[in-house]
Amino acid sequence: MSTSQTTVVVTGMGATTPLGGDLPSTWSALLAGKSGVRKLDWENVDELPVRFAATLEVDPSEVMPKQALRRLDRCQAIALIAAKEAWANAGLKPRTKKGYEEDAEGFEIADGDRLGVVVSTGIGGLHSALTSYEVEKEKGWTRVSPFTVPMLMPNGSAGHVGIEYGAMAGSHGMVSACASSAEAVGYAIDMIRNGRADVVICGGTEACIHPLQMASFGAMRAMSTRNDEPERASRPYDKNRDGFVLGEGSAVMILESEEHARARGATIHGIAAGCGYSGDAYDIVLPDPTGTGQAKAMRRALDNARLKPEDIVHVNAHATSTPAGDVAELASIKAALGPEVSSKLLVTGTKSMTGHLLGGAGALESVFTILALREGLVPPTANLEDIDDEVDLDIVHGEPRPLPDGPLAALNNSFGFGGHNVSVVFQRWVD
């Protein structure tokens, strides 16, 4: 193993979520323990087993031109919205036809060959696919939009972001269910470490709140059916949890090599220290009940980051609010980090407020993990009123909890259908 490793830093972050149309409003609502879960107002919604979801606080139509939206799937539109905020947050100016304008410090990114994109989704353009099919059935093929295929393809969001910012080092869309955008962060780290890029726009997006999804997940008995009080439906670690809540949204980060970020005088929010992966090879839907694969992903993330278990002080858990999954993940955390370290961790489940963004979850919760380290404050797990007897780790709930000063590291876990396990490690930036 090499004795040196490129340090990858986070210089920009953006998001549009059920809690807010940008990252500051989302973070503020998260710390306040607010819920982004709402009743759906669809026609015939009462015929569905689940009649609520965590829909966007700010609809794309409020911030993007109608002409642009006609050529984009909803998940692609919100990826562009989050990327725009992240790009601006990184102190980078819009691309011109001749390249990139100089930023405030006079540093210029003129070579698109050194800029990459990794933006993932678990499902992609579901709305576009189903709507276009209905148009074809009812009105004929001549009425189908020529943009249908680009709108429905899972790599469409990555493609649009890459085109928008002139990224030619590579444009990638990882697809691994609910672990998709955590995997995107890991791939972005590797792109920089391997010398393929100096800057990578990475993250995830999902917008598939649709009757078909509600029916399918409902038939699977995977979703909460607390239709009478939807804002209290997602309740990780609570004795009365009964399934996850579907959400939509996007989160995007700008990753850079430390050398590149320092050269242009960028503000650094944190360190993207490493990523670990594993496969359960167990079941297409159910996780391995032993948690072996999840623990492997966490240990491999630590190895990749060259950190020890005792460096970890916080875990943003996958914590979907399913009866079996929440407690099993805690067991895998203990197996990966050891009982002594685990007993001191501050664990949170932020899906209790945002819902489960599926392919967008890993990116959004990565952003939350970075902010927790930067701000020294772990957001609470909402709706935790009666803690499950099997929960034996410290779950932050009620109010945000402070983190200690000094160098710290945290894990963000994402696990997906198909047995995909991804764990990302972030470190607090101390200059």
Beta strands, then each sheet from edge to edge (+ up, - down):
strand 1: 8-16
strand 2: 38-39
strand 3: 52-53
strand 4: 95-96
strand 5: 99-100
strand 6: 115-120
strand 7: 170-172
strand 8: 199-206
strand 9: 249-257
strand 10: 270-279
strand 11: 312-316
strand 12: 346-348
strand 13: 377-378
strand 14: 401-402
strand 15: 409-416
strand 16: 420-427
sheet 1: 7+ 6+ 8+ 9- 1+ 10- 16+ 15- 11- 12-
sheet 2: 2+ 3-
sheet 3: 4+ 5-
sheet 4: 13+ 14-
end
